[in-house]
Amino acid sequence: MLFSFLALVGALAALWGAARDGRLLGLAVDAASHSLSAGLVAALQDVLAF
């Protein structure tokens, strides 16, 4: 039980650090715009793949 709690605290600390440094935002922007740079056809194929 203690190990689970410590793992949760460690994961939240890592997430907090990534959000504070801007790495989390950078990853989100890269993930959201991966098909926009390839053009309209690639963006439509990405949307229709879902």
C-alpha positions as CSV (number, residue, x, y, z in Angstrom):
1,M,0.0,0.0,0.0
2,L,2.8,2.4,0.9
3,F,4.7,1.6,-2.4
4,S,1.5,2.4,-4.4
5,F,1.1,5.7,-2.7
6,L,4.7,6.6,-3.2
7,A,4.5,5.6,-6.9
8,L,1.5,7.9,-7.3
9,V,3.2,10.8,-5.6
10,G,6.3,10.3,-7.8
11,A,4.2,10.2,-11.0
12,L,2.3,13.3,-10.1
13,A,5.6,15.1,-9.3
14,A,7.0,14.1,-12.7
15,L,3.8,15.3,-14.4
16,W,3.9,18.6,-12.5
17,G,7.6,19.1,-13.5
18,A,6.9,18.4,-17.1
19,A,3.9,20.8,-17.1
20,R,5.9,23.5,-15.3
21,D,8.9,23.3,-17.8
22,G,6.6,23.4,-20.8
23,R,7.6,20.0,-22.0
24,L,4.0,18.7,-21.7
25,L,2.7,21.6,-23.8
26,G,5.4,21.0,-26.4
27,L,4.5,17.3,-26.7
28,A,0.8,18.2,-27.0
29,V,1.4,20.7,-29.7
30,D,3.6,18.2,-31.6
31,A,1.1,15.5,-31.3
32,A,-1.8,17.7,-32.4
33,S,0.0,19.2,-35.4
34,H,1.8,16.2,-36.8
35,S,-0.4,16.0,-39.9
36,L,-1.0,19.7,-40.4
37,S,2.5,20.3,-41.8
38,A,2.0,17.6,-44.4
39,G,-1.0,19.4,-46.1
40,L,-4.7,19.2,-46.4
41,V,-4.9,15.7,-47.8
42,A,-2.8,14.2,-45.1
43,A,-4.9,16.1,-42.4
44,L,-8.1,14.7,-43.9
45,Q,-6.7,11.2,-44.0
46,D,-5.7,11.5,-40.4
47,V,-9.2,12.7,-39.4
48,L,-10.9,10.0,-41.4
49,A,-8.7,7.3,-40.0
50,F,-10.6,7.7,-36.7
